[in-house]
Amino acid sequence: MHQLAKLIKTYLLLLLSFLLVACAQPMSIPVQTKLPAAESLVWPTPPQPPRIRFINSIASPADLGIKSSLRKWLSQLLSGQQEDVRLVRPAGVVMQQEIIYVADPGAQSLWILNARSKEFKRIRNAGKVALVSPVAVAIGSSKQIFVADSYLARIFVYDDEGKHLATIGQGVLHRPAGLAFDAATNQLYVADSAAHRIWIYSGEDKSFGVIGRRGTGKGEFNFPTHVAVDANGILYVTDALGFRIQMFSRDGQFLNVFGHHGNASGDLAAPKGVAVDSEGHIYVVDALFDKIQIFDTTGQLLLSFGERGIATGQFWLPGGLFIDSNDHIYVADAYNQRIQIFKYLSGRK
């Protein structure tokens, strides 16, 4: 009787395979329901002039119109190992030329979502090493992609297709948490949270320089977590348990600092991602407030957007932040399992 049941199951699977091939239509992998469009969602609210607009939410490749091929879907069906292709706990995000790269420690993966070619890849390994906690991603020169694995204490280098090229930082890094690349100098900045310092990796001579040490003074850190570089080469560092943002020149000289601990608007409670738009406004993710606060270079609060929740424009423990050259703002909304995209609307005439 057991053998008969197995034969019937095999026959039905083969019949289903034939019907699917005969239809010759690609099928998308089932994904969670996409959040409704919210083109009218802006900050601040009317009648004030809008400065931030919600654009899109990405929880899976399907949200970018990317579908799985029939062959891949059928192979997974017959093997009984269908892959869940949804973001699990995105921590870092960058974008270049319509390709979104997401570091997802929940999925132990680097996602490559190509909106232009309508293809995606999920990278789980660096050569023979399995990713454990990929928390940050940065785009380098020559189409290099850097991924920081906080658990393995290494940075893996890939090409833009996801092929592993090199590994750096082994034996130097303690717990890398944030990455930023300065194309003008070919330097990679690494926020090493456990070492309380910023490493400067030079691709030219493959050496590491260093900024800071543990402390509360200017140029000192208490668990730095995220970094960003603006168009002028200024380095911004989230000094997480110092509850402040520090700024440095390309050669590591301290420039400025702002922020303090508190629970009022403009305070910092759990600062995470940091980024700068084309007009020099500084954006800081606060995971405790579940919002993004926008400051000028003196630390004056200009605007904030977002709130705690699961709806469009709301956040649940957001982390990484990236702003592209067109002022699109990408937020790794970790526990809502998605990347939310906004746009800065310039007030210039």
N, C-alpha and C positions, 0 to 999 in steps of 0.2 A: 504493500500500500504506500509506503514511504517512497519507494522508487518511482511509482506511478505519479505521485504528486510532484516529484522532482522533474520528471519528463514533461508533465503538463506545464510547469512553470517555465522550463527551458523553451518549450514550443511557443508559449505566449510571448516571451521576450523576443524570440526570433521573428515572430509575426509582427510585433510592434516595431522592431528594427526595420523590417521591410517596408511597412507603411510609412515610417518616418522618412526613409530614403526616397521612397516614391514621391512623397510630397515635395521633397527638395527645397524646403523653406527653412532658413535658420531660425532657431528658437532661442529666446532669451531665458537665462536662468531665473527661476523665481526669486524675487527680492522683496524687501519690505516696501510698503506703500510709500511713494514719494510724497513729501510734504507739499501742500498746495502752494501755488505761486503767490507771491506777495509783493508785486511790483509797486504797490502803493505804500509799502512799509519803509518809512524814512525817520531819520533823527536829525534835529529835534522835530517834534510834531508841529503841524501847522497851527497857527499862521506863520510861524517862524520859517525862514528860508531853509530848505533841506541841505544837509551837509553829508549825510551818510544814507545810502540806499541799499536795501537788501536785493541781492541778485539771484542767488541759487543756493541749493543745499545738495550735497553729494554724500550719500550713504553707501553707494555701490556703483560699479561701472555703468549699470543701466541708467543711472541718473544723468549720464553724459551721452546717452544714446548708444552705448557700447553693448553689444550682444555677444553671447557665447556661440561658437560655431556648432553646427549640428553634430559634427564628428566628435567634438569634445564632450558635448552633452550626452550623446549616445554611449560613448566609452565609459563615462561616469555611471550612467544608468545600469549598464550591463555588469560593471564591476561592483556595483552597490556602494560606491564611494563618491557620492556627489559632493562637490566642493561648495562650501558656503562662501560666496564672493561678496560679502559685505564687510565694511570696516568694523573693527571690533573695539579698539580704543586708540584712535589716532592721536599722536602726540606732536608730530612735526609735519610741516607741509611747505613745499616750494612749488613754483610753476615757471615754466619757460616754454615758449613756442607751442602753446596749447597742450603741453604735457604736464600733468600734475603728479608730483612725487609725494607719497605719504609714508612717513615712518609710523608703523603701527605695532607697538609692543604687545598689544592684546592679541594680535594675529601672528606675532613674531615674524613680521614680514615688512618688506618694502613694496608698496604698490606703485605701479607705473600706469597711469591712466591717460591714454592718448586720445584726446577729443578730436584731433584732426584725422587720424587714421581709423578711428573707432575700434581700437584694440586696447587690451590691457594685459599686464603681466603682474604676477605676484611672486616676488623674489624671497625665498626662505633661507637661502644659503649664500655664503661667501666662499666659493671653492668647496672644500670639504667641511667647512665649519657652518653649523646651523645658527641662524640668528636667534638670539634669546630675548633681548630687550632693546630693539632699535627705537630710539626716542627722538632723534634729530636727523635732519637731512639738509644738505646744502648743494648748490650747483656750482661747480668750478669751471675753469677754462677747459677748452678742448673736449667739451661734452662730458666732463667727469662729474659723477654724482658721489658725494660723500655721505656716509651713513654712520652715525655714532651709536654703538651698542653699549649701553651703560653697564650692563652686567658683565659682558666680556671685556670691558675696558679697552676697546679698540675702535678704530675707525676703518671702515671698509670702503674701498674705492671701486665704483662700477663705471661702465660706460653708460650712455643714455638708453641702451637697450637692456640693461640689467646684467651684463657680463662682468664678472668679478675681475678686477685688474690688479689690485694691490691691497695690502693691509698696513696701516700705520698706527703708531702710538703704543704698540705692545711693549709693556715694561716701563712706559713713561706715564701713561694716563692712569687715573684712579677710578673715576666715575664720570665719564664725559656725559654732559647733559644738553649742551647747546652748541650749534655750529653756525658760522657765518663766513662767507668767502669774499675777499676783496680782489676783484679781477685786475685792478690797476697794478697791484703789487704781487699778484699770484700767491697771496697769503691766506691760509685757513686759520680762523680763530676758533678755539675750542674752550668752552666753559667747562672746567673740571670741578664739579661740585664738591667732591670729597677732598680734593686737594686745595680748595679755596683759592684758585688762581685761574688765569686765562693763559692758555698755551697759544703760541703763534707758530704755526707750521709753515715753513718755507718750501714750496715745491721745487725751487731752484736747487738748493743744496740739501734738501730733505733733513732739515734741522729744526729743532724746537727752541723758540725763545719763550719768555714768560713775562706776564704782568701780574703783580700783586702777591699777596700772602694773606694769611688769616688775620683779621682785625677789623676795627671799626673806623679807622682813619681813612683819609682820602687815598684812593688807590688800593685799599685793602678790601677783602671780601669775607663774607660769611655765607657760604653755600651759594655761589653764583650758579644760575641755571640756564639763562638764555642770552644770546648775543645777536647783534645786528650791525651791519655796516651801511652807512648812507652813501649818496652819490659823491660826497666830498671826502670819503674815506674815514669819517668819524666813527669810532666804535662805541656802541651802546651796550652796556652790561646790566642785566637784571641781578642785582645783589639781593637774593631772595630773603634771607634772614637778617639782612641789613635794612630791608624794607625801603630800598632806594634804587634809582637808576644812576649809574656812573658812566661818564663819557671820557674817551681817550683819543689821542691823535694816532696816526698810523704807526708812529714809532713807540707807542705805549705811554706817552706822557699824559698825565691826568689833566682833564680840561674842566669838568664841571660835575655836579651831583645835584639831584633833587629827590624828594620823597621822604616820607616818614610813616611810621606805623600808626594805624588808627582805623576807625570804621566809618568815617565821614567821607563825603565826596571829595576826591582829590587825595585822600590817604591811600596807603598801600597796605593790604592785609595779607595777601598771598600772591605777590607779583610773579608772573610767568613770562610769556612771550613778549618780545619788544620788536617794534618795526617803525620805519619812518616813511612818510609819504613824500610826494614830489615837492611839497611846499615846506618841508622841514618839521611838520607836526609829528610828535612822538606818541605812538600808540603803545599802551601797556595792558596786557591781559591780567585780570585779577581773578584767580580761581575761587576765592572765597566770596567775592562780590558777584561772580558770574557775569562780568561785564567787561567791556573795553573802555579804558579811560584815555583821553587824548590831551596831551600837554604841549605847551610851547617849550622852547629851549631853556627857559628860566624855571620850569616846573609849574607854571600857572595852568590850572585845569581849564580846558576850553570846552569840552563836550564829553559825554559818555553815552554809550549805547549798549543795549542788551539788558537782560535780567535773568533771574533763575527760572528755569522751566524747560519744557520739551517742545514747545511750539516754535514756529519759524521766528528767527530773530532772538530767541532765548538760548541760554547756555546752561550746561551742567558740567562743571569742572573743566572749563576750557584751558588749553595749554599753549601750544605753538601758534605762531603768528607770522604771516608773510605778506608783504605788499609788493605788487609787481610794478613795472614801469608805467602802467596805465592807471595806477592808483586803485586797482582791485585788491581787496583785503581778504585774505584767506585765514580762517580761524579753525584750528583743530578743536572741535567741540567734543572732547574725549568721551564723556559718559552718555552723550546723546548719539555716539557712534557715527559721526558725520563731520564733513568739512562744510562750513558755511562761508559763503562768498558775499561780500559787500563791496560798495564802491564809494570812494570819497568824491563828493561833488564840489569842485573848486568854487570858492566865492569870488574869484577874480573875474572882472568884466573883460 
